[in-house]
Amino acid sequence: MAMIGVIGTGSMGGMLIRKFVETGAFTAGDVMASNRSADKAKAIAAATGIGIAGSNLDLVAASDVIFICVKPLEVKALLKELKGVLTADKLVVSIAADVTIGDISALCDARVTRVIPSITSECSKGVSLVAFGDNSTEADRSLVLSALGSISRPVETEEENLELLADLTSCAPAFISSMMHEFALSATRRENISPGLAELLVMETLAGTVELLKNVNSFEEVVTRVATKGGITEEGVKVIRKVAPSMYDELLEVTMAKHDLVKDRIRDQAS
Ligand SMILES: NC(=O)c1ccc[n+]([C@@H]2O[C@H](COP(=O)([O-])OP(=O)(O)OC[C@H]3O[C@@H](n4cnc5c(N)ncnc54)[C@H](OP(=O)(O)O)[C@@H]3O)[C@@H](O)[C@H]2O)c1
């Protein structure tokens, strides 16, 4: 059985550990974690039964697969700390946005896979994007896809598409929530409806729409079923189709520009 190490038990690292153990993707006894501030690692260990490593170096020494769950601008410093120990027999799975397989491979000899998880894995839903490095083995693919499959739907993609697709999976819970919030708020601006009620109605309808979508598997099908020709809903759909394309084009424009900025900052960090 492969021994799993997780470096960084923040929001995402913590969620992955909890879900991997809860779903049985990995046995708690096969997982250990390390974190810059020890208390956070202790808390997740107490909650899940995983082990705690005394240091990042100890963790790597005891692990076959190392999940790197620190912030993008913290990855290079971590890899420098681990210089010489991330050897070719180890697999690094980095969840850091914008840190490329090339960036990581330049600082270690381990095989490298990138994963972009989503907070939706908290409820075992949503997509984990995966890009395997050229030297990945069949065993790497099987381990990573099976673990992610227990907490999400893993979707393999070329690394060059990761950032754009991550907007549709990893950033999307925030985009969808903020869109739905604006929709609810719009009703409160027209009539004396409480924001709480408007939010509840939209939330319940969103949940119902997700269930409907599972049956029909197409956004267009749901639109057609509700927006009958010449009806009221059709008028609203026309507005969305007029206004939304430019909003989403602008959204992707600014998020892609931000990715470029972060990538530049990572490249500028001393190697
Ligand atoms: N949040 C999301 O929805 C999401 C989605 C997809 C991918 N990601 C990626 O996930 C990564 C982590 O994001 P996050 O939101 O989980 O951030 P976070 O909550 O700040 O967690 C990062 C953790 O890494 C620890 N850390 C930093 N440097 C370390 C080191 N050298 N050794 C050990 N531990 C170290 C930090 O420790 P301290 O307790 O000392 O701060 C912190 O607990 C990012 O690279 C991000 O791009 C996030």
Ligand as a Chemical Component Dictionary entry (heavy atoms), coordinates in Angstrom:
data_LIG
# 
_chem_comp.id                   LIG 
_chem_comp.type                 NON-POLYMER 
_chem_comp.pdbx_formal_charge   0 
_chem_comp.three_letter_code    LIG 
# 
loop_
_chem_comp_atom.comp_id 
_chem_comp_atom.atom_id 
_chem_comp_atom.alt_atom_id 
_chem_comp_atom.type_symbol 
_chem_comp_atom.charge 
_chem_comp_atom.model_Cartn_x 
_chem_comp_atom.model_Cartn_y 
_chem_comp_atom.model_Cartn_z 
_chem_comp_atom.pdbx_ordinal 
LIG N1  N1  N 0  -9.388  27.011 -1.928 1  
LIG C1  C1  C 0  -9.798  26.453 -3.060 2  
LIG O1  O1  O 0  -11.000 26.398 -3.397 3  
LIG C2  C2  C 0  -8.775  25.816 -3.972 4  
LIG C3  C3  C 0  -9.218  25.114 -5.108 5  
LIG C4  C4  C 0  -8.274  24.494 -5.929 6  
LIG C5  C5  C 0  -6.915  24.583 -5.621 7  
LIG N2  N2  N 1  -6.515  25.291 -4.525 8  
LIG C6  C6  C 0  -5.085  25.368 -4.215 9  
LIG O2  O2  O 0  -4.902  24.795 -2.938 10 
LIG C7  C7  C 0  -3.735  25.345 -2.361 11 
LIG C8  C8  C 0  -4.011  25.623 -0.896 12 
LIG O3  O3  O 0  -5.059  26.572 -0.820 13 
LIG P1  P1  P 0  -5.859  26.751 0.539  14 
LIG O4  O4  O 0  -7.039  27.575 0.198  15 
LIG O5  O5  O -1 -6.018  25.437 1.197  16 
LIG O6  O6  O 0  -4.788  27.646 1.372  17 
LIG P2  P2  P 0  -4.582  27.708 2.941  18 
LIG O7  O7  O 0  -5.871  27.493 3.646  19 
LIG O8  O8  O 0  -3.799  28.945 3.208  20 
LIG O9  O9  O 0  -3.659  26.438 3.280  21 
LIG C9  C9  C 0  -2.299  26.411 3.003  22 
LIG C10 C10 C 0  -1.651  25.676 4.151  23 
LIG O10 O10 O 0  -0.292  25.435 3.829  24 
LIG C11 C11 C 0  0.468   25.579 5.008  25 
LIG N3  N3  N 0  1.857   25.831 4.627  26 
LIG C12 C12 C 0  2.383   26.874 3.962  27 
LIG N4  N4  N 0  3.691   26.705 3.752  28 
LIG C13 C13 C 0  4.003   25.521 4.301  29 
LIG C14 C14 C 0  5.212   24.783 4.412  30 
LIG N5  N5  N 0  6.370   25.216 3.905  31 
LIG N6  N6  N 0  5.184   23.592 5.032  32 
LIG C15 C15 C 0  4.022   23.111 5.570  33 
LIG N7  N7  N 0  2.857   23.762 5.490  34 
LIG C16 C16 C 0  2.848   24.950 4.866  35 
LIG C17 C17 C 0  -0.177  26.729 5.728  36 
LIG O11 O11 O 0  0.162   26.699 7.092  37 
LIG P3  P3  P 0  -0.221  27.859 8.158  38 
LIG O12 O12 O 0  -1.276  27.237 9.031  39 
LIG O13 O13 O 0  1.017   28.166 8.899  40 
LIG O14 O14 O 0  -0.709  29.035 7.371  41 
LIG C18 C18 C 0  -1.662  26.459 5.471  42 
LIG O15 O15 O 0  -2.232  25.633 6.468  43 
LIG C19 C19 C 0  -3.379  26.605 -3.160 44 
LIG O16 O16 O 0  -2.178  26.371 -3.857 45 
LIG C20 C20 C 0  -4.534  26.788 -4.107 46 
LIG O17 O17 O 0  -4.108  27.252 -5.373 47 
LIG C21 C21 C 0  -7.419  25.899 -3.697 48 
# 
loop_
_chem_comp_bond.comp_id 
_chem_comp_bond.atom_id_1 
_chem_comp_bond.atom_id_2 
_chem_comp_bond.value_order 
_chem_comp_bond.pdbx_ordinal 
LIG N1  C1  SING 1  
LIG C1  O1  DOUB 2  
LIG C1  C2  SING 3  
LIG C2  C3  SING 4  
LIG C2  C21 DOUB 5  
LIG C3  C4  DOUB 6  
LIG C4  C5  SING 7  
LIG C5  N2  DOUB 8  
LIG N2  C6  SING 9  
LIG N2  C21 SING 10 
LIG C6  O2  SING 11 
LIG C6  C20 SING 12 
LIG O2  C7  SING 13 
LIG C7  C8  SING 14 
LIG C7  C19 SING 15 
LIG C8  O3  SING 16 
LIG O3  P1  SING 17 
LIG P1  O4  DOUB 18 
LIG P1  O5  SING 19 
LIG P1  O6  SING 20 
LIG O6  P2  SING 21 
LIG P2  O7  DOUB 22 
LIG P2  O8  SING 23 
LIG P2  O9  SING 24 
LIG O9  C9  SING 25 
LIG C9  C10 SING 26 
LIG C10 O10 SING 27 
LIG C10 C18 SING 28 
LIG O10 C11 SING 29 
LIG C11 N3  SING 30 
LIG C11 C17 SING 31 
LIG N3  C12 SING 32 
LIG N3  C16 SING 33 
LIG C12 N4  DOUB 34 
LIG N4  C13 SING 35 
LIG C13 C14 SING 36 
LIG C13 C16 DOUB 37 
LIG C14 N5  SING 38 
LIG C14 N6  DOUB 39 
LIG N6  C15 SING 40 
LIG C15 N7  DOUB 41 
LIG N7  C16 SING 42 
LIG C17 O11 SING 43 
LIG C17 C18 SING 44 
LIG O11 P3  SING 45 
LIG P3  O12 DOUB 46 
LIG P3  O13 SING 47 
LIG P3  O14 SING 48 
LIG C18 O15 SING 49 
LIG C19 O16 SING 50 
LIG C19 C20 SING 51 
LIG C20 O17 SING 52 
# 
